[in-house]
């Protein structure tokens, strides 16, 4: 997504918003677990992936390999905040899953065939449930002079479909995705690219996310404010170790007024 002319430029003459993002010129949001419900998007996908692998292989299930590779507890369904599903690009997860199946004793060609049969992405429209009224939040931030960007570990096509479905694409200045070709979270490249492209000082930028990788990216980039949200994979202890502020959800970032 390129900077949108007219709709997604910094409002001229606007004063900075109050609230937690006071003094911030650019707010960079993660997507899954920060803007939308992480578990609705991904929990059923993990189970379906395991089922489809079993169907492809035929003689036995590899649920332990699937759950361990993704960093998901196979009993509770809890996602490890430091695990692959929390912040790893889909292409890399697919490669790791294939490696894990091979390590479990399946021949390489059979593992490739099984993963190709089983692999699918979650529906980026049907399963995208916002954690709050995102259009109201983004519009209020923009009215106060704060620009909006998204940095996600998801690929560009599903990301843009999700943002369009949520009705917020026109309020977002720029999006950085996992398949854009830059080093991914927790490395700082996406933040530096967003700030550089939009002409915003990194010190006047906030990074908002639900996983340690999101926050570590913000720290590595040198942003002025790192905010953790509790609507995704990270619990308070995991996020407080990296964040300046931890809030229940992005709804807490709504400027007053």
Buried (B, 14 or more C-beta within 10 A) or exposed (E): BEBBEEEBEBEEEEEBBEBBBEEBBBBBBBBBBBBBBBBBBBBEBBBEBBBBBBEBBEEEEBBEBBBBBBBBEBEEBBBBBBBBBBBBBBEEBBBBBBBBBBEBEBEEEEBBBBBEEBBEEBBBEEBBEBBBEBBEBBBBBBBBBBBBBBBBBBBBEBBBBBBBBBEBBBBBBBBBBBBEEBEBBBBBBBBBBBBEBBEBEBEBBBBBBBBBBBBBBBBBBBBBBBBBBBBBBBBEEBBBEBBBBBBEBBBBBBBEE
